[in-house]
Amino acid sequence: MSKKPTYSKVETEIADYILANPSEKFAKIVRKFAKICETPEPTVKRWYYNAKKLVKERIQIQENTKNAVLANEAKKTIERAIKSRDELLEFYSNEIQEYIDTKKGREKAKKIGGIIIMPTFQDARSAGAEIAKIQGYYAPVKNAQTDAQGNDVQIIEVTLDI
């Protein structure tokens, strides 16, 4: 940090410091920045309180972004539940294609609020599993009791009275 920086820059740096060192005591932070900026402690205290407001705003933005992502995921889940089989197949195919395009550099990651959302291998893999489930590729195997000619074997139940 250069000598006598602007107060907004210092407030931002104090906010960054508070976020990086949440257990750091108020007095220690004020002394540290008063020494670095060669500024009286009462001024740095004012900057500190403004920085705390910035920290609260940043945390609120992160929470809002997280809630927006969760709401978006919930919305996707509901949409999946009401889509037809063909629409689901198309949806999951597009999800896999997004992953491939992102990996090959043809498509950029999406940014929602301050969070970058990029399709992962796990997303593509789970989309492939959903496609397989919808198509019935992994349907349970049904074993019928048959004789040598392929005819159904009749099961005879015998009970013994003792």
TILORO-165471 format. One record per residue: residue in one letter; y, z, x negated of N, C-alpha, C, O in turn. Coordinates in steps of 0.2 Angstrom, whole numbers, padded with zeros to 4 digits, always signed. Atoms other than C-alpha are relative to their C-alpha. Layout:
N
AYZXYZXYZXYZX ...
This chain:
162
M-0006+0000-0004+0000+0000+0000+0006+0000-0004+0006+0004-0009 S-0006+0001+0004+0017-0005-0007+0005+0006+0002+0004+0010+0007 K-0004-0006-0002+0031+0008-0008+0005-0002+0006+0007-0008+0007 K-0005+0000-0005+0042+0011+0007-0002-0006+0005+0002-0010+0007 P+0002+0005-0005+0031+0000+0020+0004+0002+0006+0006+0007+0008 T-0003-0001-0007+0037-0002+0038-0004+0005+0003-0010+0005+0002 Y+0004-0005-0003+0032+0011+0049-0006-0002+0005-0011+0001+0005 S+0006+0003-0004+0021+0000+0061-0006-0001-0005-0011+0000-0003 K+0006+0001+0004+0011-0005+0046-0003+0007-0002-0010+0007-0003 V+0003-0006+0001+0009+0013+0041-0004+0003+0006-0010+0006+0005 E+0004-0003-0006+0004+0018+0059-0007-0004+0000-0012+0000+0002 T+0006+0004+0000-0009+0004+0058-0005+0003-0005-0011+0003-0004 E+0005-0002+0005-0016+0010+0042-0002+0007+0001-0008+0009+0000 I+0002-0007-0002-0016+0028+0048-0006+0000+0005-0011+0003+0005 A+0005+0001-0005-0026+0022+0063-0006-0002-0002-0011+0001-0001 D+0006+0002+0003-0038+0013+0053-0003+0006-0004-0010+0006-0004 Y+0003-0006+0004-0040+0029+0042-0003+0005+0004-0009+0007+0003 I+0003-0005-0005-0043+0040+0057-0006-0003+0003-0011+0001+0003 L+0006+0003-0003-0056+0028+0064-0006+0000-0006-0011+0001-0004 A+0005+0000+0005-0065+0027+0047-0002+0007-0002-0007+0008-0005 N+0002-0007+0002-0064+0046+0044+0002+0005+0006+0007+0008+0005 P-0002-0003-0006-0064+0054+0061+0000+0008-0001+0003+0012+0003 S+0000-0008+0001-0068+0072+0054+0006+0002-0005+0006+0008-0006 E-0005-0002+0005-0053+0072+0042+0005+0004+0004+0007+0002+0010 K-0005-0004-0003-0040+0085+0046+0007-0003+0000+0008-0007-0004 F-0007+0002-0002-0023+0082+0053+0005+0001-0007+0008-0004-0009 A-0004-0002+0006-0014+0091+0038-0001-0004-0006+0003-0007-0009 K+0002+0003+0006-0024+0082+0025+0003-0008+0000+0005-0010-0004 I-0002+0007-0001-0020+0065+0032+0007-0001+0000+0010-0006-0004 V-0008+0000+0000-0001+0069+0034+0002+0000-0007+0006-0004-0010 R-0002-0001+0007+0000+0075+0016-0002-0007-0004+0002-0009-0008 K+0002+0006+0003-0010+0060+0010+0005-0006+0001+0007-0009-0004 F-0004+0005-0001+0001+0047+0018+0007+0001-0002+0011-0003-0003 A-0007-0002+0003+0017+0057+0014+0001-0002-0007+0006-0004-0010 K+0000+0002+0007+0013+0055-0004-0001-0007-0002+0003-0009-0006 I+0001+0007+0001+0007+0037-0003+0007-0004+0001+0009-0008-0003 C-0006+0003-0002+0023+0032+0006+0006+0003-0003+0012+0000-0001 E-0006-0004+0003+0035+0044-0003+0005+0001+0006+0011+0000+0006 T-0004-0001-0006+0041+0049+0015-0001+0008+0002-0007+0010+0000 P+0001-0007-0002+0044+0067+0022-0005+0001+0005-0007-0004+0009 E+0005-0002-0004+0030+0075+0031+0002-0001+0008-0002-0003+0011 P-0001+0001-0007+0039+0076+0048+0000-0007+0002-0002-0009+0008 T+0000+0007-0002+0041+0057+0048-0007-0003+0000-0009-0006+0005 V+0007+0002+0000+0023+0055+0043-0004+0003+0007-0008-0001+0009 K+0003-0003-0006+0018+0067+0058+0001-0005+0006-0003-0006+0010 R-0001+0005-0006+0027+0055+0070-0004-0006+0000-0007-0008+0005 W+0004+0006+0001+0018+0040+0063-0007+0002+0002-0011-0002+0005 Y+0007-0002-0001+0002+0050+0064-0001+0000+0008-0007-0002+0010 Y+0001+0000-0007+0004+0053+0083+0000-0007+0003-0003-0008+0008 N+0000+0007-0003+0009+0035+0086-0007-0003-0002-0010-0007+0002 A+0006+0003+0002-0007+0030+0076-0006+0003+0004-0010-0001+0006 K+0005-0003-0004-0017+0042+0087+0000-0004+0007-0006-0005+0010 K+0000+0004-0006-0011+0032+0102-0003-0007-0001-0007-0009+0003 L+0003+0006+0002-0016+0016+0093-0008+0001+0000-0011-0004+0003 V+0008-0002+0001-0034+0024+0090-0002+0000+0008-0008-0003+0009 K+0002+0000-0007-0035+0028+0109+0000-0007+0003-0005-0008+0007 E+0000+0007-0003-0030+0010+0114-0006-0004-0003-0009-0007+0001 R+0006+0004+0003-0043+0003+0102-0006+0002+0003-0010-0002+0005 I+0006-0002-0003-0056+0014+0109-0001-0002+0007-0006-0004+0009 Q+0001+0003-0007-0052+0009+0126-0001-0007+0001-0005-0009+0005 I+0002+0007+0000-0052-0009+0122-0007-0001-0001-0011-0005+0002 Q+0007+0001+0002-0069-0007+0114-0004+0002+0006-0009-0001+0008 E+0003-0002-0006-0075+0002+0130+0000-0005+0005-0005-0007+0008 N-0001+0005-0005-0068-0011+0141-0004-0006-0001-0007-0009+0003 T+0004+0006+0002-0076-0025+0131-0008+0002+0001-0011-0003+0004 K+0007-0002-0001-0093-0015+0131-0002-0001+0007-0007-0003+0009 N+0002+0000-0007-0092-0013+0150+0000-0007+0003-0004-0009+0007 A+0000+0007-0002-0087-0031+0152-0007-0004-0002-0009-0008+0002 V+0006+0003+0002-0102-0036+0142-0006+0002+0004-0011-0002+0006 L+0006-0002-0004-0114-0025+0152+0001-0002+0007-0004-0004+0010 A+0000+0003-0006-0107-0031+0168-0002-0007+0000-0005-0010+0005 N+0002+0007+0001-0109-0049+0162-0008+0000+0000-0011-0005+0003 E+0007+0000+0000-0127-0045+0158-0004+0002+0007-0009-0001+0009 A+0002-0002-0007-0130-0036+0175+0001-0006+0005-0004-0008+0009 K-0002+0006-0004-0122-0052+0183-0006-0005-0001-0008-0008+0004 K+0005+0005+0002-0134-0063+0174-0007+0002+0003-0011-0002+0005 T+0006-0003-0003-0149-0052+0179-0001-0001+0008-0006-0004+0010 I+0000+0001-0007-0144-0053+0197-0001-0008+0002-0004-0010+0006 E+0001+0007-0001-0142-0072+0196-0007-0003-0001-0009-0007+0002 R+0007+0002+0002-0159-0074+0188-0004+0002+0006-0009-0002+0008 A+0004-0003-0006-0166-0064+0203+0000-0005+0006-0005-0005+0009 I+0000+0004-0006-0160-0076+0216+0000-0008-0001+0000-0012+0003 K+0001+0007+0001-0162-0093+0207-0007-0002+0001-0012+0002+0001 S+0007+0003-0001-0176-0105+0211-0003-0001-0007+0000+0000-0012 R+0004+0001+0006-0190-0108+0199+0003-0005-0005+0004-0004-0011 D-0003+0006+0004-0182-0125+0193+0007+0002-0004+0008+0001-0009 E-0006-0002+0002-0165-0117+0191-0001+0005-0006+0002+0005-0011 L+0002-0004+0006-0173-0103+0180-0002-0003-0006+0000-0002-0012 L+0003+0004+0006-0182-0115+0169+0006-0003-0003+0006-0003-0010 E-0006+0003+0003-0165-0124+0166+0004+0005-0003+0006+0004-0009 F-0004-0005+0003-0156-0108+0163-0003+0002-0007+0001+0003-0012 Y+0003-0002+0006-0169-0102+0150+0000-0006-0005+0001-0004-0011 S+0000+0005+0005-0170-0119+0142+0007-0001-0003+0008-0002-0009 N-0006+0000+0003-0151-0119+0140+0002+0006-0005+0005+0005-0010 E+0000-0006+0005-0152-0102+0132-0003-0001-0007+0000+0000-0012 I+0003+0002+0007-0164-0108+0119+0004-0006-0003+0005-0005-0010 Q-0004+0006+0003-0153-0124+0116+0006+0003-0003+0008+0001-0008 E-0006-0003+0003-0138-0113+0113-0001+0004-0006+0002+0003-0011 Y+0002-0003+0006-0147-0103+0100-0001-0005-0005+0001-0005-0011 I+0001+0005+0004-0153-0119+0092+0007-0003-0003+0008-0005-0009 D-0007+0003+0002-0135-0127+0092+0004+0005-0004+0007+0003-0009 T-0004-0005+0004-0127-0111+0085-0003+0000-0007+0001+0001-0012 K+0003-0001+0007-0140-0110+0071+0002-0007-0004+0003-0006-0010 K-0001+0007+0003-0137-0129+0067+0008-0001-0001+0010-0006-0004 G-0007+0001+0001-0118-0126+0067+0004-0005+0005+0010-0006+0005 R-0003+0004-0005-0115-0137+0082+0004+0003+0005+0009+0001+0009 E-0003-0004-0005-0109-0123+0093+0002+0006-0003-0001+0009-0007 K-0003-0006+0003-0098-0108+0089-0002+0006+0004-0004+0005+0010 A+0002-0006-0004-0102-0090+0094+0005+0001+0005+0011-0001+0004 K-0005-0002-0005-0094-0084+0110+0004+0007-0002+0001+0011-0005 K-0004-0006+0001-0080-0071+0109+0002+0003+0007+0006+0000+0010 I-0002-0003-0007-0078-0059+0124+0004+0006-0003+0001+0011-0005 G-0005-0005+0002-0063-0047+0121+0000+0000-0008+0001-0005-0011 G+0000+0000+0007-0065-0041+0103-0007-0001-0003-0009+0000-0009 I+0007+0000+0002-0084-0043+0102-0003-0007+0000-0002-0011+0005 I+0003+0007+0001-0093-0059+0095-0007+0000+0003-0011+0004+0001 I+0007+0001-0003-0108-0064+0105-0003-0006-0002-0001-0012-0001 M+0003+0006+0003-0120-0075+0096-0007+0000+0002-0010+0005+0002 P+0007+0000-0002-0137-0080+0103-0004+0002-0006-0003-0001-0011 T+0005-0002+0006-0151-0072+0092-0007-0003+0001-0008-0006+0007 F+0007+0002-0001-0169-0077+0089-0003+0004+0005-0007+0001+0009 Q+0003-0004-0005-0174-0063+0100+0002-0003+0007-0002-0003+0012 D-0002+0003-0007-0164-0071+0115-0004-0006+0001-0006-0007+0007 A+0004+0007-0001-0172-0088+0112-0007+0002+0001-0010-0001+0005 R+0007-0001+0000-0189-0080+0110-0001+0003+0007-0006+0001+0011 S+0001-0002-0006-0187-0070+0126+0001-0005+0006-0003-0005+0011 A-0001+0005-0004-0181-0085+0135-0006-0005+0001-0008-0007+0006 G+0006+0004+0001-0196-0095+0129-0006+0004+0004-0010+0001+0007 A+0005-0004-0004-0207-0080+0136+0001-0001+0007-0004-0001+0011 E-0001+0000-0007-0199-0081+0153-0002-0007+0002-0005-0008+0008 I+0002+0007-0002-0202-0100+0153-0007+0000+0001-0010-0003+0006 A+0007+0000+0000-0220-0097+0149-0003+0004+0006-0008+0002+0010 K+0002-0004-0006-0221-0084+0163+0001-0004+0006-0004-0004+0011 I-0002+0004-0006-0213-0095+0176-0005-0006+0001-0007-0007+0006 Q+0004+0006-0001-0224-0110+0172-0008+0003+0001-0012-0001+0002 G+0007-0003-0001-0240-0098+0173-0004-0002-0006-0010-0002-0005 Y+0005+0001+0006-0246-0102+0155-0004+0006-0002-0009+0006-0005 Y+0004-0006+0002-0251-0084+0153-0003+0004+0006-0003+0010+0006 A+0003-0003-0006-0259-0081+0170-0007+0003-0002-0010+0001-0007 P+0007-0004+0002-0274-0069+0169-0006-0005+0001-0006-0009+0006 V+0006+0004-0001-0291-0077+0167-0004+0003+0005-0005+0009+0005 K+0004-0002-0006-0302-0076+0182-0007-0002-0002-0009-0008-0003 N+0007+0001+0002-0320-0074+0178-0005+0001+0007-0004+0006+0010 A+0004+0000-0005-0332-0078+0192-0008+0001-0002-0010-0002-0007 Q+0007-0001+0001-0350-0072+0193-0004-0007+0002-0005-0008+0008 T+0004+0006-0003-0361-0089+0193-0007+0000-0004-0008+0004-0009 D+0007+0001+0003-0379-0094+0189+0001-0006-0004+0006-0008-0006 A+0000+0005+0005-0384-0107+0177+0002-0007+0003+0005-0011-0001 Q-0002+0006-0003-0380-0121+0190+0007+0000+0002+0010-0005+0004 G-0007+0000-0002-0362-0115+0193+0001+0003+0007+0006+0003+0009 N-0001-0003-0007-0366-0107+0210+0002+0007-0001+0000+0010-0005 D-0002-0007-0001-0358-0091+0215-0007+0005+0000-0011+0003+0004 V+0005-0005-0001-0370-0076+0212+0001+0005+0005+0007+0008+0005 Q-0002-0005-0005-0372-0065+0227-0002+0007-0003-0007+0008-0007 I+0001-0007+0003-0370-0047+0222-0003+0004+0005-0001+0005+0011 I+0004-0004-0005-0383-0036+0231+0001+0008-0002+0000+0010-0008 E+0000-0008+0001-0379-0017+0232-0006+0003+0003-0008+0002+0008 V+0006-0004-0002-0393-0006+0232+0001+0008+0000+0004+0010-0005 T-0001-0007+0000-0392+0012+0237-0007+0004+0001-0011+0002+0004 L+0006-0004+0000-0406+0025+0234+0001+0007+0004+0006+0010+0002 D-0001-0007-0003-0408+0040+0246-0005+0004-0003-0011+0003-0004 I+0004-0004+0003-0415+0054+0237-0001+0007+0004-0005+0011+0002 
